[in-house]
Amino acid sequence: ELRLEPCPAPVFARADLRRLRQILTNLVGNALKFTEEGTVVVRCAAQPDGRVRIQVLDSGIGIEPALLPLIFQD
C-alpha cells in the first residue's frame, strides 16, 4: 500500500525542483521495491522554523545497521 499524507495547510519552500523530484522518486522507488508486504507512507509537515519536512517511511526489510554509515557516500 502506498499512502500519501500531504501537508495539512499549503506550504512554500525554496528548492531545486528537479533535484527534489529525483530524491523523492529514488526514495519512494526504493521503499516500494523493498516492501513486499506492508505500507509505504510519504508524509509532509511544515516545521516551526519555516522549513518543510518530507518523510518516506516503509515497513520493508531496511538497511543492515553496519551499512548505515555508508549510505550517503558516493
Summary of the structure (lengths in Angstrom):
residues: 74
radius of gyration: 13.9
end to end distance: 30.7
largest distance: 38.7
contacts: 140
relative contact order: 0.22
helix: 31%
strand: 24%
